């Protein structure tokens, strides 16, 4: 008899779970030309799309010159996984990788140079780097972290010639600016905010989510979490959850 009680309870529990509505979208499969994990995507212009990835010891960048219809290897020579790609301008290109590797190209990716830090960084903060953004020709940021503890934000105000650093007790995964002075950086249980162009950062309310990506539209900010949560920012300091994360059933 107890078995049937548990069975009935389980059936009622499953059938009462929220069913997510489905939206019909058209997707087509594209041959990426690689078996490596792919971690980031960057649209440079109307036709060129870059994708980065790799594994712990090998990084790759793919390029599409036809707006995503096909991809070819652009670079296979990096010795750590590529986690983010960006262009500072039409010529200068950056990638950030695992193992605190920051690389710069001044000729659209033909040749690459490792950026040596201008200020000594403590060993525990020389972590994997996950995101890099330039908000103009001079000002750029990268962020990273490891083991949900040691987080770092790098900042340049002279086009990447020198960098300064802020350190945190949170792994940081994504950084985004909605204008020249207001920006957010999210990670493990943390959403940081700056209103002085990245000179200083403060913790904001993020509901202890593990933030993995942030993007700003013309109206508001959208962030996504590690276990399926979606957060929204309506030009306020804090973020609210609009979609809850996955549970043990769905």
C-alpha positions in Angstrom: 0.0 0.0 0.0 2.8 2.6 0.8 4.2 2.0 -2.7 1.0 3.0 -4.3 0.8 6.1 -2.1 4.3 7.2 -3.2 3.4 6.4 -6.9 0.2 8.6 -6.8 2.1 11.4 -5.1 4.9 11.3 -7.7 2.4 11.3 -10.6 0.5 14.3 -9.1 3.8 16.1 -8.5 5.0 15.6 -12.1 1.7 16.5 -13.7 1.4 19.6 -11.7 4.8 21.0 -12.7 4.8 24.0 -14.9 4.8 23.3 -18.6 7.0 25.7 -20.5 5.3 27.2 -23.6 7.2 26.6 -26.9 8.0 29.1 -29.6 8.5 28.0 -33.1 11.8 29.3 -34.5 13.6 28.3 -37.7 17.1 27.0 -37.3 19.4 25.2 -39.7 22.5 23.1 -38.8 25.8 24.6 -40.0 29.0 22.6 -40.3 31.4 24.3 -38.0 34.5 22.4 -39.4 35.6 21.5 -35.8 34.9 19.1 -33.0 36.2 21.5 -30.3 33.7 23.0 -27.8 32.7 26.4 -28.9 32.3 29.1 -26.3 31.8 32.5 -27.8 30.5 34.4 -30.8 31.3 37.9 -32.2 29.7 39.6 -35.2 32.3 42.1 -36.5 30.3 43.5 -39.4 27.5 42.7 -41.8 29.3 39.6 -43.2 32.0 38.5 -40.7 31.2 36.4 -37.7 33.9 34.9 -35.4 33.5 31.9 -33.1 36.0 30.9 -30.4 36.5 27.7 -28.4 38.9 24.8 -27.8 40.0 22.8 -24.8 42.4 23.3 -21.9 45.5 23.2 -24.1 44.3 24.3 -27.5 42.3 27.3 -28.7 40.6 27.9 -32.0 38.8 30.7 -33.8 36.4 30.1 -36.7 35.4 32.8 -39.2 32.4 33.1 -41.4 32.6 35.7 -44.2 29.1 35.1 -45.5 27.1 36.1 -42.4 27.0 32.6 -40.8 26.2 30.4 -43.8 29.6 28.6 -43.5 32.6 28.7 -41.2 36.3 28.0 -41.7 39.3 27.9 -39.4 40.6 31.4 -38.8 43.3 30.5 -36.2 44.3 27.2 -34.6 47.5 28.3 -32.9 46.3 29.4 -29.4 47.5 27.3 -26.5 44.4 27.8 -24.3 40.7 27.8 -24.9 39.3 31.0 -26.4 36.5 32.3 -24.3 35.8 35.8 -25.8 36.6 37.8 -28.9 36.3 41.5 -29.6 37.5 44.2 -32.0 38.8 47.5 -30.6 38.5 49.0 -34.1 38.7 47.8 -37.7 42.2 46.5 -37.3 42.9 45.7 -33.6 41.5 42.4 -32.4 41.6 40.7 -28.9 40.9 37.3 -27.5 40.9 36.2 -23.9 41.6 32.6 -22.9 42.0 30.2 -20.1 45.2 30.4 -18.0 45.2 34.2 -17.8 46.0 34.5 -21.5 45.2 37.9 -23.2 46.2 38.2 -26.8 46.2 41.2 -29.2 46.4 41.5 -33.0 47.0 44.8 -34.8 46.4 43.3 -38.3 42.9 41.8 -38.1 44.2 38.5 -36.6 47.1 37.7 -38.9 49.7 37.9 -36.1 49.2 37.8 -32.3 51.1 39.0 -29.3 50.6 38.1 -25.7 49.8 41.1 -23.5 52.1 41.1 -20.5 50.5 42.7 -17.4 52.0 46.2 -16.6 51.1 45.8 -12.9 52.0 42.6 -11.0 48.8 40.5 -10.5 48.8 38.2 -7.4 49.1 34.5 -8.4 45.7 33.5 -7.1 44.0 36.0 -9.5 45.9 34.9 -12.6 42.8 32.9 -13.5 40.8 31.9 -16.6 39.6 35.0 -18.5 36.0 34.8 -19.8 35.0 38.1 -21.4 36.5 41.2 -23.0 34.7 44.4 -24.3 35.9 47.7 -25.7 33.4 50.6 -25.3 35.4 52.9 -27.5 38.9 53.1 -29.1 40.6 53.8 -25.7 38.6 52.1 -23.0 38.2 48.4 -22.6 37.6 45.7 -19.9 38.1 42.0 -19.4 36.9 39.8 -16.5 37.7 36.3 -15.2 37.8 34.1 -12.2 38.3 30.6 -10.9 36.8 28.2 -8.4 34.0 30.6 -7.6 36.3 32.7 -5.4 39.0 34.7 -7.1 37.6 37.3 -9.6 39.4 40.0 -11.6 38.4 42.9 -13.8 41.1 44.5 -16.0 40.7 48.0 -17.3 42.6 50.0 -19.9 42.0 53.7 -20.8 44.8 54.0 -23.3 43.8 51.5 -26.0 45.4 48.5 -24.3 48.9 49.9 -23.7 48.5 49.5 -19.9 46.0 47.8 -17.7 44.8 48.3 -14.1 43.0 45.7 -12.0 40.2 45.2 -9.4 40.0 42.0 -7.4 36.9 40.3 -6.0 35.8 37.3 -4.1 33.6 36.1 -6.9 34.3 34.3 -10.2 33.3 36.8 -13.0 32.0 35.6 -16.4 30.5 38.6 -18.3 30.9 42.3 -18.5 28.7 44.8 -20.3 28.3 48.6 -20.5 25.1 50.4 -21.3 27.0 53.7 -21.8 30.5 55.1 -21.2 30.1 55.2 -17.4 27.5 52.7 -16.4 28.3 49.0 -16.6 27.7 45.6 -15.0 29.9 42.6 -14.4 28.3 39.3 -13.4 29.5 36.0 -12.1 29.1 33.4 -9.3 26.5 34.8 -6.9 27.3 38.3 -7.8 26.4 41.2 -10.0 28.8 44.2 -9.8 27.9 47.7 -10.9 30.0 50.8 -11.8 28.8 54.4 -12.3 32.3 55.9 -12.8 33.5 54.2 -16.0 34.9 51.1 -14.2 37.2 52.9 -11.7 35.2 51.3 -8.9 32.6 48.5 -8.6 29.9 47.7 -6.0 27.7 44.6 -5.4 24.1 44.9 -6.4 21.1 42.6 -5.8 21.2 39.6 -8.1 19.3 36.9 -6.1 22.6 35.0 -5.7 22.4 33.8 -9.3 25.5 32.5 -11.2 25.5 35.0 -14.0 27.0 33.7 -17.2 26.1 36.4 -19.8 24.8 40.0 -19.8 23.5 42.0 -22.8 22.0 45.5 -23.0 19.3 46.4 -25.5 18.2 50.0 -26.1 15.7 49.7 -23.3 17.1 47.4 -20.6 19.6 44.8 -19.6 19.1 41.0 -19.8 21.3 38.4 -18.0 21.2 34.6 -18.0 22.2 32.3 -15.2 24.0 29.0 -15.0 20.9 26.9 -14.2 18.4 28.5 -16.5 17.4 31.7 -14.8 16.8 34.9 -16.8 17.2 38.3 -15.1 16.1 41.7 -16.3 17.2 45.3 -15.4 14.9 48.2 -16.2 17.4 51.0 -15.9 17.6 50.5 -12.1 20.5 49.4 -10.0 19.2 45.9 -9.2 18.1 42.9 -11.2 14.9 40.9 -11.0 14.3 37.3 -12.0 11.8 37.0 -14.9 12.3 33.3 -15.5 13.2 30.9 -12.7 15.9 28.2 -13.2 15.5 24.5 -13.8 14.3 22.2 -11.1 14.9 18.5 -10.5 12.0 17.5 -12.8 12.0 19.8 -15.8 
